[in-house]
Amino acid sequence: MFIPKDERKKIHTYLFKEGVVVAKKDFNQPKHEEIDTKNLFVIKALQSLNSRGYVKTQFSWQYYYYTLTDAGVEYLREWLHLPTEIVPATHKKQVRQPLPGARPSRDGRGPRNFDDGYRRRAADKEAAPGEYKPQFNQ
């Protein structure tokens, strides 16, 4: 299928920027949800990239899920004339922010993901007096 170069460039640019593309299996849909082009162009362009091993395809519930491979990153970087510093969003390392009230872990590798406030709250509740001695009937 012939896809105009400017339409293919939109698809490849979006794929490189995000690292993934989702397309509904509707060949008559006039416009893709996220890319300003026909849905058929998106499916066929990514089908071509899949046959060359540049994307991995997963199909589920009438949707195509395309994931960019490492070979695809290199191919699109060359095709779009991008420097090596620019990487897709799926290849960027996420920086995790510590949760409010989180303490450092015991091994020192980062914050713990829970708050021990429940222990403090339990200790603040009124407890039985020290001289209380329950008796059990036998």
C-alpha positions as CSV (number, residue, x, y, z in Angstrom):
1,M,0.0,0.0,0.0
2,F,1.3,3.4,-0.9
3,I,1.5,5.8,2.1
4,P,2.5,9.4,1.5
5,K,5.9,10.3,2.9
6,D,4.5,13.0,5.2
7,E,1.9,10.6,6.6
8,R,4.6,8.0,7.2
9,K,6.8,10.6,8.9
10,K,4.0,11.5,11.3
11,I,3.6,7.8,12.2
12,H,7.3,7.2,12.6
13,T,7.8,10.4,14.7
14,Y,5.0,9.5,17.0
15,L,6.3,5.9,17.3
16,F,9.8,7.1,18.1
17,K,8.6,9.7,20.6
18,E,6.3,7.4,22.6
19,G,7.9,4.0,21.9
20,V,4.5,2.4,21.6
21,V,1.4,2.8,19.4
22,V,-2.1,1.5,19.9
23,A,-4.4,1.2,16.9
24,K,-8.0,-0.1,16.8
25,K,-8.7,-2.8,14.2
26,D,-11.0,-0.6,12.2
27,F,-9.8,-0.1,8.6
28,N,-12.6,2.3,7.8
29,Q,-11.9,4.7,10.7
30,P,-11.2,8.1,9.1
31,K,-8.6,9.2,11.7
32,H,-6.4,7.6,14.2
33,E,-7.1,8.6,17.9
34,E,-3.7,10.0,18.6
35,I,-1.9,10.6,15.2
36,D,-3.4,13.0,12.7
37,T,-3.6,10.5,9.8
38,K,-5.9,7.6,8.7
39,N,-6.1,4.6,10.9
40,L,-5.4,2.3,7.9
41,F,-2.1,4.1,7.2
42,V,-1.0,3.6,10.9
43,I,-1.9,-0.1,10.8
44,K,-0.2,-0.8,7.4
45,A,2.9,1.3,8.2
46,L,3.4,-0.5,11.5
47,Q,2.7,-3.9,9.8
48,S,5.6,-3.1,7.5
49,L,7.9,-2.3,10.4
50,N,6.8,-5.5,12.1
51,S,7.7,-7.6,9.1
52,R,11.2,-6.1,9.2
53,G,11.6,-6.7,12.9
54,Y,11.5,-3.1,14.0
55,V,8.3,-3.4,16.1
56,K,6.7,-6.2,18.1
57,T,2.9,-6.6,17.6
58,Q,0.4,-7.8,20.2
59,F,-3.3,-8.1,19.2
60,S,-6.0,-8.2,21.9
61,W,-9.6,-7.2,22.1
62,Q,-9.7,-5.7,18.5
63,Y,-6.7,-3.5,19.2
64,Y,-3.2,-3.7,17.8
65,Y,-0.4,-2.9,20.3
66,Y,3.0,-2.1,18.7
67,T,6.1,-1.8,20.7
68,L,9.4,-0.5,19.3
69,T,12.4,-2.9,19.5
70,D,16.1,-1.9,19.8
71,A,16.6,-2.4,16.1
72,G,13.6,-0.2,15.4
73,V,15.0,2.6,17.6
74,E,18.2,2.5,15.5
75,Y,16.3,2.4,12.2
76,L,14.0,5.3,13.1
77,R,16.8,7.3,14.5
78,E,18.5,7.0,11.2
79,W,15.3,7.6,9.2
80,L,14.3,10.7,11.2
81,H,17.9,12.0,11.4
82,L,17.9,12.2,15.2
83,P,21.0,12.3,17.5
84,T,21.7,9.4,19.8
85,E,20.8,11.4,22.9
86,I,17.1,11.3,22.0
87,V,15.4,8.1,23.1
88,P,11.7,7.0,23.2
89,A,9.7,7.5,26.3
90,T,9.6,3.8,27.0
91,H,13.4,3.7,27.1
92,K,13.8,6.5,29.6
93,K,14.6,5.6,33.2
94,Q,11.8,6.6,35.5
95,V,12.8,8.6,38.6
96,R,10.8,7.5,41.6
97,Q,9.8,10.1,44.1
98,P,9.8,8.9,47.8
99,L,6.4,8.8,49.3
100,P,5.6,11.4,52.0
101,G,6.5,10.0,55.4
102,A,8.6,7.2,53.9
103,R,11.8,6.2,55.8
104,P,15.0,5.0,54.1
105,S,15.2,1.2,53.7
106,R,17.4,-0.8,56.0
107,D,19.9,-1.6,53.3
108,G,20.2,2.0,52.3
109,R,19.2,1.6,48.6
110,G,16.2,3.9,48.7
111,P,13.0,4.8,50.5
112,R,10.7,2.2,51.9
113,N,7.3,2.2,50.4
114,F,5.2,2.2,53.5
115,D,4.5,4.4,56.5
116,D,4.8,3.0,60.0
117,G,2.3,5.4,61.3
118,Y,-0.2,2.6,62.0
119,R,2.2,1.4,64.8
120,R,2.3,4.8,66.4
121,R,-1.5,5.2,66.2
122,A,-2.0,1.8,67.9
123,A,0.3,2.9,70.8
124,D,-1.5,6.2,71.2
125,K,-4.8,4.4,72.0
126,E,-5.8,4.0,75.6
127,A,-4.5,0.7,77.0
128,A,-5.6,-1.2,80.1
129,P,-4.2,0.2,83.3
130,G,-1.1,-1.5,84.7
131,E,-2.9,-2.9,87.8
132,Y,-5.6,-4.6,85.7
133,K,-5.7,-8.4,86.3
134,P,-8.3,-10.3,84.4
135,Q,-9.8,-13.3,86.1
136,F,-11.2,-16.3,84.3
137,N,-13.9,-18.6,85.7
138,Q,-13.2,-22.3,85.7
